[in-house]
Amino acid sequence: MSRLLIASDAWHPQINGVVRTLERLARHLPEFGVEPVMLTPDGFATVPCPTYPEIRLTVALPGSIGRRLDAIDPDHVHIATEGPIGFAVRRWCLRNRRLFTTSYHTRFPEYLAARLPIPVGWSYAMLRGFHNAGAGCMVSTRSIELELQERGFRNLMRWSRGVDADLFRPGRNPAVLDLPRPIYLYVGRVAVEKNIGAFLALDLPGSKVVVGDGPELETLRRAHPEVAFLGTRVGSELADIYSAADCFVFPSRTDTFGVVMLEAMASGLPVAAYPVAGPRDVVGNSGAGVLDNDLRTAAIAALSISRERCREVALQNSWQSATRQFLDNVTAVHRAPRPTRSTGRVQSRTGTQTSHPPRPVTGSKSSP
């Protein structure tokens, strides 16, 4: 079995789309003959992230992370985040001339600009240098791919997402939300970049429900006492809430995908969102939601969409197919000619190799 290391600064106890995606990837990789090894903040000292204390940043010398990587000796390295662990693993890969891929999950430049006076262009320059050093940068949608191409990102590869259609399904427990209908639901981090205030300010009949935690929770709770804030819910509790609501409202303008939209649709819940990257790719013209610059118009119109159509669209996205796509990307970078470190000229895989040549991931490509 091939050994594939996944390096991520985002991990438990965080609850977000990045962690959920990596969990699912690690769960399904063995079905393809690949052994996943996670390198996360577990086992390292951490400190709270400025302005977002729920996120912990790893405090570790690059040498200690390098020694872990030496001991693991992975066949391939995938760097999922651009944090302290991600930078340390990137440094190890470049020093040892190991091929690695990265993935772009989060619009950090916009998130930083919403909190601190840091120009978006500066942040993108840093991220461009981080990702362009790898053999491929995986992005979840065509919209994000086009945006990053315009900003000078290279070697972009598509890696979509999936949904657990057995857990998230219609009709689980309709009585779990005993509120006036229609019930409009938001699930996700309660943070400024999610634009939740735009949803809560809408004049809508019925009830609004927010599931999740984050730095804006208390501020929004005080400003909107009429809203049901349920805090963090996971697993069957979360699935019950999805299936009991009437419309899923996704107010974010900055998400790169939005796994929660797939979970909502698998639960038979139509989506109301802005026509921006993320909703445009996940919902688009599928008939499982309404995209409109007037979020109220979208939310009201979405109520007329059938639950059957929403689930039908969601079922087109499985974690098995997303894992297969990820491995296809990894295999492609190992088969491709690569530039030498000193000259930048393309070096054939059959040409002179370094003392630490990258090894291909050779897991089975058959369907599980």
Helices and strands as residue ranges (DSSP letters): E 2-7, H 17-28, G 29-32, E 34-39, E 45-49, E 52-59, H 62-72, E 76-79, H 84-95, E 100-103, H 108-113, H 120-132, E 136-139, H 142-150, E 156-158, G 174-176, E 183-187, G 192-194, H 196-200, E 207-211, H 217-223, E 228-231, H 235-244, E 247-250, H 259-266, E 271-273, H 279-282, E 289-291, H 295-302, H 307-314, H 319-335, E 338-339, E 346-347
